[in-house]
């Protein structure tokens, strides 16, 4: 599919992230005003809350953009999602009538003037372990190469339930966590700030349709339920995790924060970039088999801005097509027990890593557990994140003369509290 031309000139830039082919959804505010639903187009935001208030947009009989989230809109279902996106492409397109141009022009807000917020009310969060390359790397470090993959890995998506309350929007500072750390040998554990704090490059799938309590969904049904995707940094305290993860898996080591990009790139925008999951070593049981390719070709990168550095420095580059399990497979698996999913739930993909050293999606892999520090172009090295480092994640699919981008997923790591239980310390 070629670039769809728009009368919003900045949407036609070949290196821009938000052409008409994209139109991602977010929530924004300006000058301490109320939060509003908006659509990114070029370097602007189309204020759809304002257009609904003026009677120009009537998605259904009730106002769906009155609340500052996309949950109400998502609940209307895939056919409404498709019609709404097609309508926006028409009224923002190069052939739009002048009356439509005039109304929409008056609802455009410069992205540079906006503050972004969480785009949805996230009800539940599960984080999967869906990239075999990452699982092999981490398993090798933790258990040795002969036991790198758990015996169930090639048969089902592995996951744990995380904390929806810890999900924050890009630009939110992250405080280094405290926790129990266990040094090698017989010394007892100690309570201290994490010394091996890390990022994890992931994609988050936003659930737009619920499932019924007690009724599993198929992989094909699961795909229609996914509204879109965000970049996800699943911050991880590796030293806390090493001590706590047996026998029930990570808990506090993954509860500090989960940063997401502010724009939801819809599943509809990603359709031209479909690709298959990695080749199967073991055939999956029928209920987990994909009826068609369900991954997307999305280039991903991680950059680090150390304190005092002039510009962000590249750390890793990879692609979402490295995944062993797709988001629809993860979602279908999540419902097999009858567990219902709800509108606004998010499923993390798991760390996305390639097979080459520079394509690993976490520092614990890039530095191989701290044994091989990562060079930062002459401004030092990193085995793990240091205080005041900023982590920046970017992603985009590349079309014929355009990009479908996610914006940035950014978080700066602040020093740990001197005393985490001192009530007079504030962020």
C-alpha positions in Angstrom: 0.0 0.0 0.0 1.4 3.4 -0.9 1.4 6.6 1.1 -2.1 8.0 1.6 -1.9 11.7 0.8 -3.4 14.3 3.3 -4.1 18.0 3.2 -2.2 18.0 6.6 1.1 18.5 4.9 3.3 17.2 7.7 1.5 13.8 7.4 3.0 13.4 3.9 6.7 13.4 5.0 8.3 10.1 4.1 10.2 9.9 7.3 7.2 11.0 9.5 5.7 8.5 11.9 2.0 9.5 11.6 0.7 9.5 8.0 -2.9 8.7 7.2 -1.8 5.1 6.9 -1.3 5.2 10.7 -3.6 7.4 12.6 -2.8 6.1 16.1 -5.0 7.0 19.2 -4.0 8.8 22.4 -5.0 11.0 25.2 -3.6 14.5 25.6 -4.0 17.9 27.4 -2.8 21.4 26.8 -2.0 24.2 29.2 -3.3 22.4 32.3 -6.6 21.8 30.5 -8.7 18.7 30.6 -7.6 15.4 29.1 -9.0 14.7 25.7 -9.0 11.9 23.1 -6.9 12.6 20.0 -5.5 11.1 16.9 -2.0 11.7 15.7 -1.7 13.0 12.1 1.7 14.4 11.0 3.0 16.7 13.7 -0.5 17.5 15.0 -3.3 15.9 17.1 -6.8 15.8 15.8 -9.0 16.6 18.9 -11.8 14.0 18.4 -13.3 15.0 21.8 -13.9 18.5 20.5 -15.3 17.2 17.2 -17.7 15.0 19.0 -18.8 18.0 21.3 -19.4 20.1 18.2 -21.6 17.3 16.7 -19.3 16.6 13.8 -18.4 13.1 14.9 -21.2 10.8 16.0 -19.7 7.4 16.5 -22.9 6.1 18.2 -25.9 7.3 20.1 -23.9 8.3 23.2 -20.7 10.3 23.5 -17.8 7.9 23.6 -15.0 10.5 23.8 -16.3 12.4 26.8 -14.1 10.4 29.2 -10.3 10.7 28.7 -9.7 7.2 27.5 -10.4 5.1 24.4 -12.1 2.3 26.5 -15.7 3.3 25.5 -14.8 3.5 21.9 -13.0 0.1 22.0 -16.0 -1.5 23.5 -18.0 -0.7 20.3 -16.2 -3.4 18.4 -14.1 -4.1 15.3 -16.7 -2.9 12.7 -16.9 0.5 14.4 -13.1 0.7 14.7 -12.9 0.1 10.9 -15.6 2.6 9.9 -14.2 5.3 12.2 -10.7 5.0 10.8 -11.9 5.0 7.2 -13.9 8.2 8.0 -10.9 9.9 9.5 -8.8 9.0 6.4 -11.5 10.5 4.2 -11.9 13.8 6.0 -8.1 14.2 6.4 -7.3 13.0 2.9 -6.2 15.1 0.0 -9.6 14.8 -1.6 -11.6 15.8 1.4 -14.4 18.4 0.9 -13.5 22.0 2.0 -16.2 21.9 4.7 -14.6 18.8 6.3 -11.1 20.4 6.0 -12.3 23.6 7.8 -13.9 21.7 10.7 -10.9 19.4 11.2 -8.4 22.2 10.8 -9.9 24.0 13.7 -9.6 20.8 15.8 -5.8 20.3 15.2 -3.4 20.8 18.1 0.4 20.9 17.6 1.9 17.8 19.2 4.7 20.1 20.6 2.0 21.9 22.7 0.5 18.7 24.2 1.1 16.6 27.2 0.4 13.0 26.7 -1.3 10.7 29.2 -2.2 7.0 29.4 -4.5 6.3 26.4 -6.6 3.7 28.1 -7.8 2.6 31.5 -5.8 -0.6 31.9 -7.8 -3.1 33.8 -5.4 -6.1 33.9 -1.8 -6.8 32.8 -0.1 -10.1 32.0 3.5 -10.3 30.7 4.5 -13.1 28.4 7.9 -14.7 27.7 7.2 -15.0 24.0 10.7 -14.6 22.4 12.7 -17.9 22.2 15.9 -16.0 21.6 15.5 -14.1 24.8 14.4 -17.2 26.7 17.5 -19.1 25.6 19.8 -16.2 26.5 18.4 -15.7 30.0 17.9 -19.4 30.6 21.6 -20.1 29.7 22.7 -17.4 32.2 20.4 -18.6 35.0 20.5 -22.4 34.5 23.1 -23.3 31.8 22.7 -24.0 28.1 21.5 -27.6 28.7 18.5 -26.3 30.7 18.0 -22.9 29.0 14.4 -23.5 27.9 11.8 -24.8 30.3 10.3 -28.1 29.2 7.0 -26.5 28.5 8.4 -23.5 26.4 7.8 -25.0 22.9 4.3 -26.0 23.8 2.6 -23.0 25.3 3.1 -19.2 26.0 4.6 -18.7 29.5 3.5 -15.6 31.4 2.9 -14.1 34.8 0.3 -11.6 36.0 1.7 -8.2 36.6 0.4 -5.0 38.2 -1.8 -2.7 36.0 -1.3 0.0 38.6 2.4 0.2 37.7 1.8 1.1 34.1 2.9 4.7 33.3 3.0 6.8 30.1 6.2 7.7 28.3 8.1 10.6 30.0 7.4 9.5 33.5 10.5 9.3 35.7 11.3 5.9 37.3 12.6 5.6 40.8 15.2 2.9 41.4 13.6 0.2 43.5 14.6 -1.2 46.8 14.3 -5.0 47.5 15.9 -8.1 49.0 19.2 -8.8 47.4 21.1 -12.1 47.9 24.9 -12.1 47.3 26.6 -15.4 46.3 27.6 -17.6 49.2 26.0 -18.2 52.5 25.4 -14.6 53.6 21.8 -13.7 54.4 19.8 -11.4 52.1 20.0 -7.7 52.6 17.4 -4.9 51.9 19.0 -2.4 49.5 18.4 -0.5 46.2 18.6 -2.7 43.1 22.2 -2.8 41.7 21.2 -4.6 38.4 18.3 -2.5 37.1 17.4 -3.2 33.5 15.0 -2.4 30.7 13.1 -4.9 28.5 12.1 -4.0 25.0 8.5 -5.3 24.4 5.3 -4.6 22.6 2.1 -4.3 24.5 -1.2 -5.6 23.0 -4.3 -3.6 24.0 -7.4 -5.7 24.3 -10.4 -4.0 22.8 -13.1 -6.6 23.2 -13.9 -8.8 26.3 -14.2 -12.5 26.5 -17.0 -14.4 28.4 -16.3 -15.8 31.8 -15.7 -19.5 31.5 -15.4 -19.5 27.7 -12.1 -19.7 25.9 -11.5 -17.9 22.6 -9.8 -19.2 19.5 -6.6 -17.7 18.1 -8.6 -16.3 15.2 -11.2 -14.8 17.6 -8.4 -13.4 19.8 -6.9 -11.5 16.8 -10.2 -9.6 16.2 -10.3 -8.6 19.9 -6.9 -6.8 19.9 -7.4 -3.1 19.3 -3.8 -2.2 18.8 -0.2 -2.1 20.1 2.1 0.2 22.2 5.8 0.1 22.8 6.5 -1.3 26.3 9.5 -1.0 28.6 9.1 -3.7 31.3 11.6 -2.4 33.8 13.3 -5.2 35.6 15.4 -5.5 38.8 17.5 -8.5 37.9 19.1 -8.9 41.4 15.7 -8.8 43.1 14.4 -11.3 40.5 17.3 -13.8 41.0 16.5 -14.1 44.7 12.7 -14.1 44.5 11.7 -15.9 41.3 11.6 -19.5 42.6 9.2 -21.1 42.8 6.4 -18.8 41.5 8.3 -16.4 39.2 9.0 -12.7 39.3 7.0 -10.4 41.6 8.6 -7.2 43.0 11.4 -7.4 40.5 8.9 -6.5 37.8 6.5 -4.3 39.8 8.5 -1.0 39.8 7.0 0.3 36.6 6.0 -0.5 33.0 6.4 2.4 30.6 4.3 2.5 27.5 4.4 4.8 24.4 1.4 7.3 24.4 0.0 6.3 21.0 -1.9 3.1 20.3 -1.0 1.9 16.8 -4.1 0.1 15.7 -4.1 -3.5 14.4 -5.7 -2.1 11.2 -2.7 0.1 10.5 -0.4 -2.8 10.9 -2.2 -5.2 8.5 0.2 -4.5 5.5 3.1 -5.7 7.6 1.9 -9.2 8.6 4.6 -11.8 9.0 4.9 -15.3 10.5 6.2 -16.4 13.8 9.4 -18.3 14.1 9.6 -21.9 12.7 8.2 -24.4 15.1 10.4 -27.1 16.6 7.4 -28.9 18.0 3.9 -28.6 16.5 1.6 -26.7 18.8 -1.7 -28.2 20.0 -4.6 -27.3 17.7 -6.1 -24.6 20.0 -2.8 -22.6 19.7 -2.1 -22.9 16.0 -2.4 -19.7 13.9 -4.7 -19.7 10.9 -2.6 -17.1 9.2 0.5 -15.0 9.9 -0.1 -12.9 13.1 3.1 -11.1 13.8 4.1 -7.8 12.2 7.4 -6.5 10.7 8.2 -3.7 13.1 11.8 -2.4 13.4 12.6 -1.6 17.0 15.5 0.1 18.7 16.7 1.1 22.2 18.8 4.1 22.9 20.4 5.4 26.1 21.0 8.9 27.2 23.5 8.9 30.0 23.5 11.8 32.4 25.6 14.6 30.8 25.7 13.0 27.3 24.8 15.3 24.4 22.6 12.9 22.5 21.0 9.4 22.8 23.3 6.5 22.0 22.2 3.4 20.2 22.2 0.2 22.4 20.1 -2.4 20.5 18.2 -2.9 17.3 15.8 -5.8 16.6 12.4 -6.6 15.0 9.0 -7.8 16.4 9.1 -10.7 13.9 11.6 -12.4 16.1 8.8 -13.5 18.4 8.0 -17.2 18.9 4.4 -16.5 20.1 2.1 -13.8 18.7 -0.3 -11.6 20.7 -3.4 -13.5 19.5 -1.8 -16.8 20.7 -1.0 -15.2 24.0 -4.6 -13.9 24.4 -6.2 -17.2 23.4 -4.0 -19.0 25.8 -4.9 -16.6 28.6 -8.6 -17.6 28.2 -8.1 -21.4 28.0 -9.0 -21.8 31.7 -12.1 -19.7 31.3 -10.4 -16.6 32.7 -12.1 -13.6 31.1 -10.2 -10.7 29.6 -11.7 -7.2 29.7 -11.6 -4.1 27.5 -8.4 -2.2 28.4 -6.4 -5.3 29.4 -2.8 -5.3 28.2 -0.6 -8.3 27.3 3.2 -7.8 27.2 5.0 -9.7 24.5 8.1 -10.5 26.5 11.5 -9.1 25.7 12.1 -9.0 21.9 15.6 -10.2 21.0 17.3 -11.3 17.8 20.1 -13.8 17.4 22.9 -11.3 17.0 24.6 -9.7 20.1 23.4 -6.2 19.1 19.8 -7.3 18.7 19.3 -8.3 22.3 16.4 -6.5 24.0 17.7 -6.1 27.5 21.0 -5.1 29.2 21.3 -8.4 31.0 21.6 -10.1 27.6 23.6 -7.3 25.9 26.2 -7.4 28.8 25.8 -11.2 29.3 24.9 -10.8 32.9 27.4 -8.0 33.5 30.4 -9.9 32.2 30.7 -8.0 28.9 29.8 -4.3 29.5 28.2 -2.5 26.6 30.2 0.4 25.1 28.6 3.8 24.7 30.6 5.4 21.9 33.4 6.7 24.1 31.2 8.0 27.0 31.6 4.9 29.2 30.1 1.5 29.4 27.0 -0.1 31.0 26.3 -3.5 32.4 23.1 -2.3 33.9 21.3 1.1 34.2 22.9 3.8 36.3 21.2 6.6 38.1 20.0 9.4 35.8 20.2 7.3 32.6 17.3 7.8 30.2 16.1 4.8 28.2 14.4 5.6 24.8 12.6 3.0 22.7 11.4 3.5 19.2 9.5 1.4 16.7 8.1 1.7 13.1 7.0 -0.4 10.2 8.3 0.7 6.8 5.8 1.0 4.0 6.1 2.2 0.4 7.2 5.8 1.0 5.9 6.1 4.6 6.4 4.9 8.2 3.8 3.6 10.7 5.5 4.7 13.9 4.8 4.4 17.6 6.4 7.6 18.8 8.8 7.2 21.7 8.7 5.2 24.9 11.0 7.2 27.3 11.9 6.8 31.0 14.6 8.4 33.2 15.9 6.4 36.2 16.2 8.5 39.3 18.3 7.5 42.3 16.6 5.3 44.9 15.2 7.0 48.0 17.7 7.3 50.8 15.2 5.7 53.1 12.2 4.1 51.3 10.1 4.3 54.4 10.8 8.0 55.2 7.4 9.7 54.7 8.9 13.1 54.1 10.7 12.0 50.8 8.7 12.8 47.7 9.3 12.4 44.0 
